[in-house]
Amino acid sequence: MTPKFKVGDRVVYNQSSLSIYAGKKGLVKKVAKSGGSAVIDFDDKPKGALVLTYNLELEQEAQDDDAER
């Protein structure tokens, strides 16, 4: 399986999540070989957070989803 994200991608954490990261935007720093987790530097802290990628989406896709609603 090819990882959905790559280093340098701008991502948004799932808004509906109960996580402390919900709705936060950040930059992908590292992606696990499996693609199941990634290290994200969130814009407004924390830096270097390890998160599961199923809770992430690309920032551009998130904006497109909001525009459709």
C-alpha positions in Angstrom: 0.0 0.0 0.0 1.3 3.4 -0.9 1.3 6.0 1.9 -1.4 8.6 1.4 0.8 11.4 2.6 4.4 12.4 1.9 6.9 14.7 3.7 6.0 18.3 3.2 2.2 17.8 2.7 -0.1 20.3 4.5 -2.7 18.3 6.5 -5.7 18.8 8.7 -6.6 16.5 11.6 -10.2 15.2 11.5 -12.5 17.9 12.9 -15.0 15.4 14.3 -12.3 13.6 16.3 -12.3 13.7 20.1 -8.5 14.2 20.0 -6.8 17.3 21.3 -5.6 17.7 17.7 -9.1 18.0 16.2 -9.3 20.6 13.4 -5.6 21.5 13.7 -3.5 22.1 10.6 0.1 21.1 10.3 3.0 19.9 8.1 4.1 16.3 7.6 7.6 15.7 8.8 7.9 11.9 8.6 5.7 9.1 7.4 5.9 5.4 8.6 6.8 2.9 5.8 3.4 1.3 6.4 1.7 4.7 5.9 -0.3 4.1 9.1 1.2 6.8 11.2 3.1 10.1 10.6 4.9 12.8 12.6 3.2 16.1 12.2 4.4 19.6 13.2 1.1 21.3 14.0 1.0 25.1 13.4 0.0 25.9 16.9 1.9 23.2 18.8 2.8 20.5 19.5 5.7 20.0 17.2 6.7 16.4 16.3 3.3 14.8 17.3 3.0 11.1 16.2 -0.5 10.5 14.9 -2.4 7.8 13.0 -2.9 8.8 9.4 -6.6 7.7 9.2 -7.4 10.8 11.2 -5.7 13.1 8.7 -6.6 14.6 5.3 -4.8 16.9 3.0 -5.6 20.5 3.7 -6.7 21.2 0.1 -9.2 18.3 0.3 -10.6 19.5 3.6 -11.2 22.9 2.1 -13.0 21.4 -0.9 -15.2 19.3 1.5 -16.2 22.4 3.4 -17.0 24.3 0.2 -19.4 21.5 -0.9 -21.5 21.6 2.3 
